[in-house]
């Protein structure tokens, strides 16, 4: 896409113009655990509508946790590049008490499904601009791209009643990079102490993708990560904790398919940040 090329060109120019600067490189690892979450999945195949399956009540999903890595490189006092990768994992399963249609396959009552094989990762790349910075805080604005790769599994313990035996839906087949934006307000009320308010997100409706499955797939996606974090720095290492609210909804439609997945919830986070 043309705007992705412009972003790369801008970042390349910033690298060439970079000068001396302390605290240029930041590396961060984090672990998140959902305190509470809700969601659902629904997958249609041709004229066979899929059942609306609640993640908790219908599929028995009880745990959602994630691990992430983030890095940033500052070119000067105002410009930086930031990248992030997050891996999400689920635990849970349930025995269906009635026949269930999902993705064109019929799961018989008494089938035990496992949701744990579900895979979901997100990769992000941002240009970060800091219009304001002082001894007690700063404001950063982010613009870039985000890619979500989601493959939802309902792994059964027995064969389906239908001819079709598939039990997973790959929402990430087209792996479409989407524009993403965010902002971060940082406060430093005391030496070494840092409080951050941050939000990032993506919104896209009916994007005509390059992927075909029974016709061109149209992609819709909404995701928002918003939270507050507090950390304390000792020399080059910061130790912190955060509380985050996450929203993610994805929908792919074509003549053949109508696939939906949604989740939202509150996560507690611990992180370690190294600044060099």
N, C-alpha and C positions, 0 to 999 in steps of 0.2 A: 504494500500500500504506500502511496506517495507520502502521507504524513509520517509513516514510520521511518522512511528514508530521510526526511527532514530532521527528525529527532536524532538519528544516528549521526548525521552531518554536524548538527549543533554540538553534540557531545564530543565528536572528534576535534572540533575547533577548540573546545574548552581544554582538552588534554594538551594541545599544542601551546596554549597560552598559559598553562598552569605555572605558578610561581611558588616560592617558598611559603610554607604555612604549617604551623603546629597542628596537632590533632587532625591530620589529613585523612587517615584511614580509620574506619570504625567497623568492627566485626561483632556480631551478636548472635547468640544461640538462645532459643526459648522453648519452653514446654507449656502447653495449655491443657486444661481439663474442664469440660463443660459441667457447670453446676446445675444447669437446667436447660433443656432444649425440647423443641417440638418440630415436627416436619411430616412430610408424606412423599410418596412416589405413585405415579400413575402412568402406565404405558399401554397405548393403543396399537394394535396391529391390523391394518386394513379396516374392515367393518366391525371388528371385534373389540369393543371398548374394554380397556383394562379397569380393574377395580381400584378405587381410591384407597390406598393402603397407608394408614397412619404408622409412622416409624415406631412409636411406642406401643400403642394398643394392638395393632395388627401384626407388626413384625418383631416386636419384643426387643427393639434396640434400646439399650440402657446406658451405654457409655459412648462418649464422643471425646476424643483427645487428639491433639496435634503437636507436631514438632516443626520448628522453623529455624531458618538461618537467614540472616540479613547482613548486608554490607553496604557501606557508602564510601565515596571518595570525593573529598572536597577539593575543588580547583582553586578557590579563593574564598573570601568571606561571604560571598553571595551565591555561588553556584556549586552544585554537586550532582553526582549521579548515585542513585540508590537502586539496589537489586534485592529481591527477596524470594525465598522458596519455602512453601509450607506443605507438609504432608499430613493429611487427615486420616484418622483411623476410627472404626466403629467396632463395638462388641454387642452381640445380642442375637437372638433368634426366637422362633415361636413355632408351635404346631397349629396349623390351620384347623378351625372347627367347622369349616364349610368349604365347598369347592370354590376356587379362586381363579379368575382369568387374569393373566399378566403377560404382556408382550406376545399375545397370540397363543399362549400355552395354558392349559388347564391343570392347575394344581389340585389334586383330590383332597377332600377333608381327611385329616390325619397326617398330612405331609408335614414334616419338620423342616423348616428352612433356616439357613444360617446367613446372617447379614455381614459377618466379619470379613469375607473376601472382598467387599466393596472397596474400591480404590479411588482416592480423590487427592490430587495435588494441584497447587497453584504456583505459577511463576510470575514475577512482577519486575518491571524495569521502569524507573522514573528519572526524569530530570527534576532536580530540586532547586528552587530559587528562594533565597532568604531575603525578603525586602527590609526586614527590621531585625536588629540584634543589639542587645545592650548587656551590661554586666548582670542584670537580673532577669534576662529572658530573651526570647526570640520568636519569630514567626516564620515558618517555612511553608511554601506552596509546592505541590507535586503534580506533575503531568507525565503520563507515560502509557504503557500498555500492560495488560494482564491476560494470562491464559489459564483457564481452568480445565483440567482433565478429570472427568468423573465417569466411573464405570460401576454401575449399581448391580450387585449380585444378590439373588435370592436362591442360594444353593440348596437344593432339596435332597432329602434322604431316599427318595424313590422316583421312579419314572413318572412323567406327567400322563394324564389321560388322553391328551390330544396328540396329533401326529407331530406337531412341532414340540421339540424338547428343550429349546433354548431357555435359559434362566438368568440371563443378565442383559443389561442394556448399556451400551457404550455411548454416553452423552458426549464424550470427548473425541469422537471419531473425526470431526472436522477441525478440532484444535484451533479455533478461531481466535487470533489476538484481538482484544477489544480495548478501546481507549479507557483509561483509568485516571482518576483525579483524587487529590487529597490535600489535607492541611494539617499542620502540627504547631501547637502553641506550647512553648517551653518556658517554664518558670524556674529560677534558681534562687529560692529564698534564703539559702545559707550555703556556705562553702562546701562543695561536694554533694549537696542535696539538689535533686532535680525532679521536677514534677512536669509531666507531659500530658497534653490532651491532643488526641489524634483521631482523624477519620479518613478512610480511604474507600473508594467505591467505584462501581461500574454500572451503567444503565444502558441497555440496548433493546430495541423492540423490532422484531421481524426483519432481522438482517439476512439478506439473501447470501447464503454461503456458497462455497465452491464444491460442497459435498452433495452427492445425489444418492437417494435411497427411496425408490418409488417416486421419483420426482425430486426437484431441488428442495433442500432442507432450509427452512427459515428459522433463525436462531433468536431467541429472546433470553436476556439474562439480567438479573439484578443482584448485586452483592454490595454489602456495606460492612466494614469493620470499624467500629468506633470504641474508644476506650480512654482510660486514665491510667497512667503509670507513674510510679515513684521509684527512684533509685538513689543510691549513694555511691560516690566514687572514691576509691582508695588508690592513689597513684594512677595507673593506666586502666584499672579494672573497676567496673561498676556492677553492683548487685541490685536487682530490682524485682518488683512485683507489679502486676497490672490486673485490672478488671476490664473485660471487653464484652461488647455486645456484637454478635455477628449475624448477618442476614445473607442468605444465599438462595436464589431461585433460578432455575434454568428450564427452558422449554424449547423443544425441537419439534417442528411440524412439517409434514409433507403430505402428499396424497396417501402414502402408505402408513405413515407413523404420526402419532401424537404423544410425545413423551414429556413428562413433567417430573421434576424433583425439587423439593423445597425444604429448607431447614433454617431455624433461627434459634438463638439461645445465648446464654451468658457464660463466659469462660473466665476462669482464674488462670493467671500466667505467672511463671517465674522465668527470669532471664539473666544472662551474664553478658556484659558488653565490654569489649576491649578497644581502647582508643589509642592509636599510635601516631 
